[in-house]
Amino acid sequence: MSQRPQLVGRQAERERLGRALEQASLGTGSLMLLAGEAGVGKSRLAEAAADGAAVSVLWGRTSHGGGAPYAPIVAALRAYLRASPGGLDDCGPLRAHLALILPELGEPAETTDRATLFEAVHRALRQIAERPHVIVLDDL
């Protein structure tokens, strides 16, 4: 069994992420952005922080070389649905629009527009945010 390499350095970044995760567990939202050149360890840093999280961590990753539009968001929403089946049932009339990118939600809307799809994703994220969660969108 292979183990992940030990994360060396990055203590200040780990502490800052740890504080944000602690605040998330208390219900205080925030946005953290990890930026840097490819290969410097952003994903590894996020994984290390998530390993110690006291809240549910939903991962949204895209495959290398691109992916479908909304792929990281769809992956994170699917992670939520795996952990909380029926967790997006209260999205009301926006559920059919959300079903355009999450077919497992049921019958999709016949038509939509970008603004309505964005509102549907926003509604889903608000539904998720009713309890403390961390959403990691990797390789945007």
Secondary structure, 3 states (H helix, E strand, C coil): CCCCCCCCCCHHHHHHHHHHHHHHHCCCCCCCCCCCCCCCCHHHHHHHHHHCCCCEEEEEECCCCCCCCCHHHHHHHHHHHHHCCCCCCCCHHHHHHHCCCCHHHCCCCCCCCHHHHHHHHHHHHHHHCCCCEEEEEECC
